[in-house]
């Protein structure tokens, strides 16, 4: 939502709201600077991803299926990782986690293994939120 610009009008005889306090303060502080509102910059894609709600395991798996990716493809992508503790941890996360955060390393690992862009993952994540 874009901020709106509006002129502030305060009539000397207007006794309503904060008008009397504003007029009093302005008369006591005639040199006070008045700054134009500058909205904050829009959030970065990373900030948006950080704020995405987690998905339940069911939502994640249904979201993948809805996007044409089977759970077995995810397992295959994880199986293709080099042997070691990182692979074992990723397999445990995939098999046993009850919820997933968008910025968790498993999501990035699986996405890369499946050839998905961050934007494609974001779109699937958003769609899965309603499942």
ABEGO torsion letter per residue (X at the ends): XBBBBBBBBBBAABABEAAAAAAAAAAABAABBBBBBBBBBBBBAAAAAAABBBBBAAAAAAAAAAAGBBAAAAAAAAAABBBEAAAAAAAAAAAABABBBAABAAAAAAAAAAGBBAAAAAAAAAAAAAX
